[in-house]
Amino acid sequence: GLNLFAFFSGYITGKVKFNDASLEIRIGYDSIENIGQIDIEKVITDTENQRIVDNFLMIYLHKEQLSNINVNLDKPDVHISVINPKESTGLIDSRLWFTNEGAVIGVRSGEDWDQVKYFEININDANYIKEQIGYQEE
């Protein structure tokens, strides 16, 4: 996790020179019509919402690793990915499940979703994410 932090801090300091978005947070939901398709409902860019992007990154940096997980990998509440649109590279590919205590975050750690690391975040962080993405409780 340390190299990720170094990446982000270097990234945040080096960023001031550019005007076009160099980080995008993409919020997606499972398509109801097409199984396996993710519909992107919202994109948060660092040029328009630097603070929100920074807060998302801080939440992701401070998440606690989980060992025993009880979630349905195929039915997350929301998909959140962080990409660099200039390089079109994905930095974080994650799925979230909101819980009474906060949220479980599954982060893809390999080429596909066979390799996943699970983390948890607290209720304040989970509520912040819900608020920013306009999450509607079922």
Buried (B, 14 or more C-beta within 10 A) or exposed (E): EEEEEEEBEEBBEEEEEEEEBBBBBBBBBBEEEEEEEBEEBBBBBBBEBBEBBBBBBEBBEEBEEBEEBEBEEEEBBBBBBBBBBEEEEEBBBBBBBBBEEBBBBBBBEEEEEEEBBBBBBBEEBBBBBBEBBEBEEE
